[in-house]
Amino acid sequence: MTDHRVQGFTSTGSKRPDILFGPLSAESDLPRRMRRSSGCRVWDDHDREYLDFIMALGAVALGYGHPEVNPAAIAAIENGVVGSLAPTLEEEVAEELGRLIPWMERVRFLKTGAEGVAAAVRISRAATGRERVLGCGYHGWLDWCHAGSGEGVPAVTRALYRELPFNDPEITRAMIREGGDQLACVVVEPIVVTEPSREWLEVLREETTRAGVILVFDEIKTAFRVAIGGGAERYAVAPDLVVIAKAFANGFPLAAVGGKAEVMEAASRTWISSTLSTELVSLAAAKATMGVMVREQVPAHLHRIGTVLLHGLHALQRRYPDLITGVGGIAEMAFFQYATEETSRAVAAGCALRGILFKRSAYNFVSLAHGEPEISTLLKTLEDVLQSLRPAGSSRG
């Protein structure tokens, strides 16, 4: 997989063939690139059709090419895409966000989730006059959140960030107290492989409030999926700032950072601005997406159909414990935990060769376009693949 004009094969790391399937030979028949998508299906560059459970890494919750979202985006294209004044649509989308997610009293729009969380950190630092950050989960590729490996991040930047363990109340309490008056914010994904405990959430809220620290929920994957308001809504926790992206605009590039008015006011004392933050196409897509989300009760559908999938994954894990050691995630976003790396590659490859895209790590996603027939097809395919990996004549666990 060398000599491609795009460095590293593709610009999105999680879409690289070696990430999806492991190292591939030049002769491999596994899919590498796609040409189009519709509903819950994609077609590769050989026009082979795949039932998709990766769903653009969770960016699409309504299904590809939704019949209300696409026309809204097309109308925005016909209206010129972008201009020299602030669009009326920007305020309309902000008003609707505030109605659906009341704790987003003020918002700023950006293009990607990584930008959104970086903006939340910038706002927190401006609001508190502090610099240090604790983070839990994956928050993108920008410098501020990389404390470990990887070249190109200055040591002084790394030193301002520490990783907080998920779902550990005692260590969380100790780290926030240790940060003291140097800590600007605590940024957490509300779901990391498992759901959070009530105790952990209470510690986060109590300790950040006590220390004058901004609590930020990274809801990039969870907003408009586990609930309209994401984990904050599901678990009834009120963060100071929230970042949303992905399903918010059903795959169009749009993110938002928002929260308490007094905290967001700090955005006006620093510089957070991008030429294309206010292009019309993604804003129109978000407005249409929100309308469908509410009318069709999309999070409820994702939970219902995802529960069917989750139960099926658990049943397969019980039958093949030598290959599958566990099931991670929740109904709306789940994945297998494998006995070996080799097994994970074989399952992902086996599914793809049978016409299904199934991610071998966190997470697989259901959408409004998935129904019980699609879930049945996936579970039957997984069973076939797992059985094929058993030595001839062996019985199920």
Long-range contacts (C-beta under 8 A, 24 or more apart in sequence): 1-26, 12-57, 14-57, 15-57, 20-348, 20-352, 20-357, 20-359, 20-360, 21-345, 21-348, 21-349, 21-352, 21-360, 22-341, 22-344, 22-345, 22-348, 22-349, 29-353, 30-349, 30-352, 30-353, 31-352, 31-357, 37-64, 37-65, 38-63, 38-64, 38-65, 39-63, 39-64, 39-65, 39-369, 40-64, 40-367, 40-369, 40-370, 40-374, 42-357, 48-355, 49-355, 50-352, 50-355, 50-356, 50-357, 51-355, 51-356, 51-357, 51-374, 51-377, 51-378, 52-356, 52-357, 53-356, 53-357, 53-358, 53-359, 53-364, 53-365, 53-366, 53-370, 53-378, 54-357, 54-358, 54-359, 54-364, 54-365, 55-365, 55-366, 55-367, 56-251, 57-246, 58-221, 58-225, 58-246, 58-247, 58-333, 58-363, 58-365, 59-245, 59-246, 59-247, 59-250, 59-251, 60-247, 60-250, 60-251, 60-365, 60-367, 61-224, 61-225, 61-246, 61-247, 61-250, 61-293, 61-298, 61-302, 61-365, 61-367, 61-368, 62-247, 62-250, 62-289, 62-292, 62-293, 62-298, 62-367, 62-368, 62-369, 63-367, 63-368, 63-369, 63-370, 64-251, 64-369, 66-250, 66-288, 66-289, 66-292, 66-368, 68-288, 68-291, 68-292, 69-249, 69-250, 69-252, 69-285, 69-288, 69-289, 69-292, 71-288, 72-284, 72-285, 72-287, 72-288, 73-252, 73-281, 73-282, 73-284, 73-285, 73-288, 75-284, 76-280, 76-281, 76-283, 76-284, 76-285, 77-280, 77-281, 79-280, 80-280, 81-279, 81-280, 81-281, 82-275, 82-276, 82-278, 82-279, 82-280, 83-280, 86-278, 87-278, 87-280, 87-283, 89-280, 89-283, 89-284, 89-287, 90-278, 90-283, 92-287, 93-283, 93-286, 93-287, 93-290, 96-287, 96-290, 97-256, 97-258, 97-290, 98-258, 100-228, 100-229, 100-290, 100-294, 101-223, 101-228, 101-229, 101-232, 101-233, 101-242, 101-244, 101-258, 103-229, 103-232, 103-238, 103-239, 103-242, 103-258, 103-259, 103-260, 104-242, 104-256, 104-258, 104-259, 105-258, 105-259, 105-260, 105-261, 105-264, 106-258, 106-259, 106-260, 106-261, 106-264, 106-265, 106-267, 107-256, 107-257, 107-258, 107-264, 108-256, 108-257, 108-258, 108-264, 108-267, 108-272, 108-277, 109-254, 109-255, 109-256, 109-277, 109-278, 109-283, 110-254, 110-255, 110-256, 110-257, 110-272, 110-274, 110-277, 111-253, 111-254, 111-255, 111-274, 111-276, 111-277, 111-282, 112-140, 112-245, 112-253, 112-255, 113-140, 113-218, 113-220, 113-243, 113-245, 113-246, 113-255, 114-139, 114-140, 114-141, 114-142, 115-140, 115-142, 115-255, 115-274, 116-220, 116-243, 116-244, 116-245, 116-255, 116-256, 116-257, 117-142, 117-145, 117-187, 117-216, 117-218, 117-220, 117-243, 117-257, 118-142, 118-144, 119-243, 119-257, 119-267, 119-272, 120-185, 120-187, 120-214, 120-216, 120-241, 120-243, 120-257, 120-259, 121-145, 121-184, 121-185, 121-187, 121-216, 122-267, 122-270, 122-272, 123-214, 123-241, 123-257, 123-263, 123-264, 123-266, 123-267, 123-270, 123-272, 124-184, 124-185, 124-214, 124-216, 124-240, 124-241, 124-263, 124-266, 125-184, 125-185, 125-270, 126-266, 126-267, 126-269, 126-270, 127-184, 127-214, 127-263, 127-265, 127-266, 128-184, 128-185, 128-212, 128-213, 128-214, 130-181, 130-182, 130-183, 130-184, 130-213, 131-160, 131-182, 131-184, 132-160, 132-161, 132-162, 132-179, 132-182, 132-183, 132-184, 133-160, 133-161, 133-162, 133-183, 133-184, 133-185, 133-186, 133-187, 134-161, 134-162, 134-163, 134-164, 134-175, 134-176, 134-179, 134-183, 134-185, 134-186, 134-187, 135-161, 135-162, 135-163, 135-164, 135-186, 135-187, 135-188, 136-163, 136-164, 136-165, 136-166, 136-186, 136-187, 136-188, 136-189, 136-192, 137-166, 137-187, 137-188, 137-189, 137-192, 137-218, 138-189, 139-187, 139-189, 139-218, 145-187, 164-188, 166-192, 166-193, 166-194, 166-196, 166-200, 167-192, 167-194, 167-196, 167-197, 167-200, 168-200, 169-197, 169-199, 169-200, 169-202, 169-203, 172-200, 172-203, 172-204, 172-207, 173-203, 173-207, 176-204, 176-207, 176-208, 176-211, 176-213, 177-207, 177-211, 179-211, 179-213, 180-211, 181-211, 181-212, 183-211, 183-213, 184-213, 184-214, 185-213, 185-214, 185-215, 185-216, 185-241, 186-213, 186-214, 186-215, 186-216, 187-216, 187-218, 188-215, 188-216, 188-217, 188-218, 189-217, 189-218, 189-220, 189-221, 189-222, 189-231, 190-217, 190-218, 190-219, 190-222, 190-230, 190-231, 190-232, 190-234, 190-235, 190-237, 191-221, 191-222, 191-226, 191-231, 191-329, 191-330, 191-333, 193-328, 193-329, 193-362, 194-328, 194-329, 194-330, 195-330, 196-231, 196-235, 198-235, 201-235, 201-237, 204-237, 205-237, 205-238, 205-239, 208-240, 214-240, 214-241, 214-263, 215-239, 215-240, 215-241, 216-240, 216-241, 216-242, 216-243, 216-259, 217-241, 217-242, 217-243, 218-243, 219-243, 219-244, 220-244, 220-245, 220-246, 220-255, 221-246, 221-333, 221-363, 223-247, 223-248, 224-248, 224-289, 224-290, 224-293, 224-298, 224-299, 225-299, 225-302, 225-332, 225-333, 225-365, 226-299, 226-302, 226-303, 226-330, 226-332, 227-299, 228-293, 228-294, 228-299, 247-289, 248-286, 248-289, 248-290, 249-282, 249-285, 249-286, 249-289, 250-285, 250-288, 250-289, 251-285, 252-281, 252-282, 252-285, 252-286, 253-282, 254-282, 254-283, 254-285, 254-286, 292-368, 296-368, 298-368, 299-332, 301-368, 302-331, 302-332, 302-366, 302-367, 302-368, 303-331, 303-332, 305-366, 305-370, 305-371, 305-372, 305-375, 306-330, 306-331, 306-332, 306-333, 306-334, 306-366, 307-331, 308-372, 308-375, 309-334, 309-364, 309-366, 309-375, 309-378, 309-379, 310-334, 312-375, 312-378, 312-379, 312-382, 313-379, 313-382, 316-379, 316-382, 316-383, 316-386, 318-397, 319-383, 319-386, 319-396, 319-397, 320-386, 320-390, 320-396, 320-397, 321-397, 322-397, 323-347, 323-386, 323-389, 323-390, 324-386, 328-362, 328-363, 329-362, 329-363, 329-364, 332-365, 332-366, 333-362, 333-363, 333-364, 333-365, 334-363, 334-364, 335-359, 335-360, 335-361, 335-362, 335-363, 335-364, 336-360, 343-389, 346-385, 346-389, 347-382, 347-385, 347-386, 347-389, 350-384, 350-385, 350-388, 350-389, 351-378, 351-381, 351-382, 351-385, 354-381, 354-384, 354-385, 355-381, 356-381, 358-382
